Amino acid sequence: MNKKKLGILGGGQLGMFMCQAAKRNNIHTVVFSNTKNFSAKKFCDTYFIGDFNNKKILREFIESSDFITIETENIPKNILREIELKKKLYPSSYIVEVSQNRLREKKFLNSIKGVSTVQYKTIKNFDDLKQSLKIFNNYAVLKSCEMGYDGKGQFLINKKNIDEFRNINFKDFILEEKIDFEKEISVIVCRTEKKIITYPPVENFHKESILRETTYPAAISKNLEDMSILIAKNIAEKLKLEGILAIEMFVMKDDSILINEIAPRPHNSGHWTLDYCKFSQFDNLLMAIFNSSVESPVPIMNCKMVNVIGKEYKKKSEYIQNYKFYDYYKDEIKDLRKMGHYTFKC
């Protein structure tokens, strides 16, 4: 009997964890990476290396897979649509396209009853920036609409530094109100046409716009927990999600919830599920794809996940000795690059 085959667009650490989960479930993995050295390389069964727009490689990749998923949303729209003409993509190209563009994402989220984001303005020129900054009390965040993650393409703007941005190319930017939130949480939802499950909300700590720590459970009230799960399910239903979706949220001081952003793939804040749930986020993604079903995660105990950033990786032996450590096998250490993570019970 032939093995089931999963195609993965992207070969980073999320792809690596997908490959490891697939191996446990007797699923053959095929990775298409646009970089030569990638985290999933030693864990996948087959791989292709090249530009995603390389038609020959793309065709071979599609033909070698039964179903296809992504480990990064930064895939050209034309590639996603071409894949969907031939194979089922999890999640759909529509969902990925919504998440790829901050303006499109915010318009979609605010169109859902009971769902809100931070206030924002579309910025097309320097005059837009000046006027919008006044509306936000001269303190706001300028963000590129596309290709922004881990703090890339984000700039804190105020009266003192605004002139530094006079000559920027304002194609595809928004200005977001800088909010004073109580805490950041995230909820991961997995859905098929027949069933939907959520992982419980976790509390996230960011530094320099990069996730540093995730704690399960989030220190929030039962009411907030229920509200965050309801919002996550509502978003997934509106998107007609098949697969996995992570929703980052702000808990405000008045106990309201604002959505920060969505990610149509497994999420860094879900890595605790590898060790402290009966079914990890990667297990449920595979079940959604191959079984058209998902399972309640069944958390085992309270825990914390800590990212290893940049030169912190040099303390790898210490992490291995004291915690459950995961190496991302990056080819070089870079400042602010996620090199691995570790988890422990608390």
C-alpha positions in Angstrom: 0.0 0.0 0.0 1.4 3.4 -1.0 2.1 5.9 1.7 0.0 9.1 1.8 2.0 12.0 0.6 2.0 15.5 2.1 3.5 18.5 0.2 4.8 21.3 2.3 5.6 24.7 0.9 8.5 26.1 2.9 11.2 24.2 4.9 11.6 26.2 8.1 11.1 24.9 11.7 7.3 24.6 11.2 7.9 22.4 8.2 10.4 20.4 10.3 7.8 19.7 13.0 5.2 18.8 10.3 7.7 16.2 8.9 8.3 14.7 12.3 4.6 14.4 13.1 4.0 12.9 9.6 6.7 10.3 10.1 5.0 9.1 13.3 1.8 8.8 11.3 3.4 6.9 8.3 2.9 9.9 6.0 5.5 10.6 3.3 6.6 14.3 3.2 7.7 16.4 0.2 9.2 19.8 1.0 9.6 22.6 -1.5 12.1 25.1 -0.1 13.3 28.3 -1.7 16.6 28.1 0.3 19.4 25.5 0.0 19.8 24.9 3.7 16.5 24.5 5.6 15.4 23.1 9.0 13.2 20.4 7.5 15.9 19.0 5.2 17.0 16.1 7.4 13.4 15.2 8.4 11.5 15.1 5.1 11.4 12.2 2.8 11.8 14.2 -0.5 12.6 17.8 -1.2 12.8 20.3 -4.0 15.0 23.4 -3.9 14.4 26.4 -6.1 12.3 29.5 -6.6 8.6 29.0 -6.0 8.0 30.5 -9.5 10.1 27.8 -11.2 7.3 26.1 -13.2 9.2 22.8 -13.7 10.0 22.3 -10.0 6.5 23.4 -9.0 4.9 20.9 -11.4 7.0 18.1 -10.0 6.3 19.1 -6.4 2.5 19.2 -7.1 2.6 15.8 -8.9 4.5 14.2 -6.0 1.9 15.2 -3.3 -1.6 14.0 -2.5 -2.4 17.2 -0.5 -0.4 20.4 0.1 0.0 22.7 3.0 2.1 25.7 3.9 4.5 26.5 6.7 4.8 30.2 5.7 2.1 32.5 4.4 4.7 34.4 2.3 4.0 32.4 -0.9 3.2 34.2 -4.1 -0.6 34.2 -4.8 -0.2 32.9 -8.3 1.6 29.8 -6.9 -1.2 29.1 -4.4 -3.8 29.4 -7.1 -2.0 27.2 -9.5 -1.6 24.5 -6.8 -5.4 24.6 -6.1 -6.2 23.9 -9.7 -4.6 20.5 -9.3 -4.5 19.5 -5.6 -6.3 20.5 -2.4 -4.5 23.2 -0.4 -4.8 23.4 3.4 -5.8 26.0 4.2 -7.3 27.5 1.0 -5.5 30.1 -1.1 -8.3 32.6 -0.1 -7.4 32.3 3.6 -3.7 32.6 2.9 -4.3 35.7 0.8 -6.4 37.3 3.5 -3.6 36.8 6.0 -0.9 38.0 3.6 -2.0 41.6 3.5 -2.6 43.6 6.7 -5.2 45.9 5.2 -7.2 43.0 3.6 -6.9 41.1 6.9 -8.2 44.0 9.0 -11.1 44.7 6.7 -12.1 41.0 6.8 -11.8 40.8 10.6 -13.8 44.0 11.3 -16.6 42.7 9.0 -17.3 39.9 11.4 -19.9 40.7 14.1 -18.3 40.8 17.5 -14.7 41.0 16.1 -12.6 44.1 16.2 -9.0 45.1 15.5 -7.0 48.1 16.6 -7.9 51.3 14.8 -5.9 51.9 11.7 -5.5 54.2 8.7 -4.4 53.4 5.1 -1.2 55.4 4.3 -0.4 56.3 0.7 1.9 59.3 1.2 3.6 61.4 3.8 0.6 63.8 4.2 -1.5 60.8 5.1 1.1 59.8 7.7 1.1 63.3 9.2 -2.7 63.6 9.4 -3.2 60.0 10.7 -0.5 60.4 13.4 -2.5 63.4 14.8 -5.6 61.2 15.0 -3.7 58.7 17.0 -2.3 61.3 19.5 1.1 61.4 17.8 2.0 57.9 18.7 1.4 55.0 16.3 3.0 52.0 14.5 3.6 52.2 10.7 3.4 48.7 9.2 4.0 47.3 5.7 0.9 45.5 4.5 2.9 42.5 3.2 5.9 40.4 4.1 6.0 41.7 7.7 6.7 39.1 10.5 8.7 39.1 13.7 8.8 42.9 13.7 10.0 43.3 10.1 8.5 46.2 8.2 7.3 47.9 11.4 8.2 51.4 12.7 7.2 53.2 15.8 6.2 56.8 14.8 5.9 59.9 16.9 6.3 63.7 16.5 10.1 63.6 17.0 10.9 61.0 14.3 8.2 61.5 11.7 10.4 63.5 9.4 12.7 60.5 9.0 9.9 58.8 7.0 9.3 61.7 4.6 11.0 60.0 1.6 9.8 56.5 2.2 7.9 54.7 -0.6 4.4 54.5 0.9 3.2 51.7 -1.3 1.1 49.3 0.9 1.4 50.7 4.4 -1.0 51.2 7.2 -0.7 53.1 10.4 -2.0 51.4 13.6 -3.0 53.1 16.8 -0.4 52.2 19.5 -2.6 50.6 22.2 -2.1 50.1 25.9 -3.1 46.5 26.3 -3.2 44.3 29.4 -1.7 41.2 27.9 -1.3 39.3 24.6 -2.9 35.9 24.1 -3.4 33.5 21.2 -5.8 30.8 20.3 -5.2 28.0 17.8 -8.2 26.6 16.0 -8.4 23.4 13.8 -11.4 22.8 11.6 -12.8 20.5 9.0 -16.1 20.6 7.3 -17.6 18.5 10.1 -15.7 19.4 13.3 -13.9 22.3 15.0 -11.6 22.3 18.0 -9.5 24.9 19.7 -6.4 24.9 21.8 -6.9 26.8 25.1 -5.7 30.4 25.1 -2.0 30.9 26.0 -0.3 34.0 27.2 2.5 35.5 25.1 5.4 37.8 25.9 7.0 39.7 23.0 10.2 41.7 23.0 11.3 43.7 19.9 8.1 42.4 18.2 9.4 38.8 18.5 7.7 36.1 20.6 9.9 35.2 23.5 7.7 33.2 25.9 4.4 31.4 25.8 2.7 30.3 29.0 -0.2 27.7 29.3 -2.7 28.5 30.7 -3.1 32.2 30.1 -3.8 34.1 33.3 -7.2 35.3 32.3 -10.7 34.9 33.7 -13.1 32.1 32.5 -15.2 34.8 30.8 -12.2 36.0 28.8 -11.2 32.4 28.0 -14.7 31.6 26.7 -14.8 34.9 24.7 -11.4 34.3 23.0 -12.4 30.8 22.0 -15.7 32.0 20.6 -14.0 34.7 18.6 -11.5 32.2 17.2 -14.2 29.8 16.2 -16.2 32.6 14.6 -13.2 33.7 12.5 -12.5 30.1 11.4 -16.2 29.5 10.4 -16.3 32.8 8.4 -13.2 31.7 6.6 -14.6 28.2 6.0 -11.3 27.0 7.4 -10.1 23.5 6.6 -6.8 23.0 8.4 -5.2 25.2 11.1 -5.4 28.9 12.1 -3.7 30.8 14.8 -5.3 34.1 16.1 -3.2 36.6 18.1 -5.2 38.8 20.4 -4.8 41.7 22.7 -6.7 41.6 26.1 -7.5 45.2 26.9 -7.7 46.8 30.4 -11.5 46.8 30.2 -11.5 43.0 29.5 -12.4 43.5 25.8 -10.5 41.6 23.1 -8.9 43.0 20.0 -7.5 40.9 17.2 -3.9 41.5 16.3 -3.4 39.2 13.3 -4.1 35.7 12.0 -1.7 33.0 10.7 -3.0 30.2 8.5 -0.5 27.6 9.7 0.9 26.1 12.9 2.2 28.8 15.2 5.2 29.5 17.4 2.8 30.0 20.4 1.6 26.4 19.8 4.9 24.7 20.3 4.1 23.9 23.9 1.5 21.4 22.5 4.4 19.1 21.3 5.1 18.1 24.9 2.1 19.0 26.9 -0.9 18.0 24.9 -2.2 14.5 23.8 -2.5 15.9 20.3 -0.1 18.6 19.2 -1.0 21.4 16.7 0.9 19.4 14.1 -1.0 16.2 14.8 -4.3 18.0 14.3 -3.2 19.6 11.1 -2.4 16.2 9.7 -5.7 14.7 10.9 -7.6 17.6 9.3 -5.9 16.9 6.0 -5.9 13.1 5.9 -8.7 12.1 8.2 -11.1 15.0 7.7 -11.3 15.1 11.4 -9.7 16.8 14.4 -9.3 15.8 18.1 -9.6 17.7 21.3 -6.0 18.6 22.3 -6.2 17.3 25.9 -3.6 19.5 27.7 -1.5 17.5 30.2 -0.1 20.1 32.6 0.8 23.8 33.0 3.9 24.7 31.1 6.1 27.4 29.5 7.7 27.6 26.1 10.8 29.9 25.6 12.3 30.8 22.3 16.0 30.7 21.8 17.0 33.9 19.9 20.2 34.7 18.1 23.3 34.2 20.3 21.3 32.6 23.1 21.8 29.5 20.9 25.4 29.3 22.2 24.0 28.1 25.5 22.4 25.1 23.7 24.1 22.5 26.0 22.7 24.2 29.1 19.1 24.1 27.6 19.6 20.4 26.7 20.6 19.6 30.2 17.8 21.5 32.0 14.8 21.5 29.6 13.2 19.8 26.6 15.1 21.6 23.9 14.3 21.7 20.2 17.0 22.7 17.7 15.9 24.4 14.5 19.2 23.6 12.7 19.7 27.0 11.2 22.7 27.4 9.0 24.0 30.5 10.9 23.3 32.5 14.0 21.7 35.8 13.3 20.5 38.5 15.7 16.8 38.2 16.4 16.6 34.9 14.6 14.7 32.0 16.2 17.3 29.3 16.6 15.3 26.9 18.7 13.0 26.7 21.7 12.6 24.8 25.0 9.7 23.8 27.2 9.3 23.0 30.9 6.4 22.3 33.3 5.4 25.0 35.7 
